């Protein structure tokens, strides 16, 4: 079904926002690999030529969609998180209610790992997320909400790995209760953070000096 949309009464910025909202809805409705300019145009009720004109490369639209969707996360929370681990748990619960975003996140991993022109931009999104977790965990450590024998940036890497791993599990093992698994993994993670590393023995040196 073709939609007629008169662009004369809508400026470029409004059109771009309309297309991005359409892309978000398209990814909610369809598998990641099925969404293209034609699908976005259909959902956004604009000609496909308008999508291509405003977003000449698909990765550009995907990047803007990714950023806009990520901004919407947590915007309707009524209760603020008590700590960073709680904040990530809330985000995972939101992922369950909005799996289209997780499909996009999984899809952009291949772009971030490539040598394409947008790879660095997508990699920066992942680095920025770990940086945000680092700031949050450092704040928790300073407030004695968390205890850790390792630096906050290392703990943030572990937390991100746990969270993103469960995102993938959510997609490929839909029967799994990822919130229950998150709580279990978070308890184990915290126990590991609190442990003090034991100094490793240099057995060669012990033999030589004995």
Buried (B, 14 or more C-beta within 10 A) or exposed (E): EEEEBEBEEBEEEEBBBBBBBBBBBBBBEBEBEEBEBEBBBBBBEBBBEBBBEBBEEBBBBBBBBBEBBBEEBEEEEEEEBEBBBBBBBBBBEBBBEBBBBBBBBBBBBEBBEEEBEBBEBBBEBBEEBBEBBBEBBBBBBEEEBBEBEBEBBBBBBBBBEBBBBBBBBBBEEEEEEBBEBBEEBBEEBBEEBEEEEEEEEEEEEEEEEE
